């Protein structure tokens, strides 16, 4: 019973977006995209806790993030260029513990096409 409780506490902590790396990521993205209409960050590190590559990593709690950024600042940029832009903004974090970064980068018009109309 104690093990199950300890595991549940560990998983909850690994989903946190309030750690130091997550806070730096959010701050840098908000600074670079002040006019963005949507920003969401998910810490997916808990999904990779038992993986071989993460076992020896120094950073286990904040290693895998998923970001959604909706901003017209992406207008006219192909997807690879959008991702390279975000990677360049977060270069320090990628070098200091973030192992994986999954990105969704859209303009407002692209996002509105994906949302169902009522």
Secondary structure, DSSP 8 states (H G I E B T S, - for coil): -HHHHHHHHHHHHHT-S-SHHHHHHHHHHHHHTTT-SEEEEEE-GGGGTT-HHHHT-S--SSSEEEEEEE-GGGTT--HHHHHHHHHHHTHHHHHTT--EEEEEEE-HHHHHHHS---
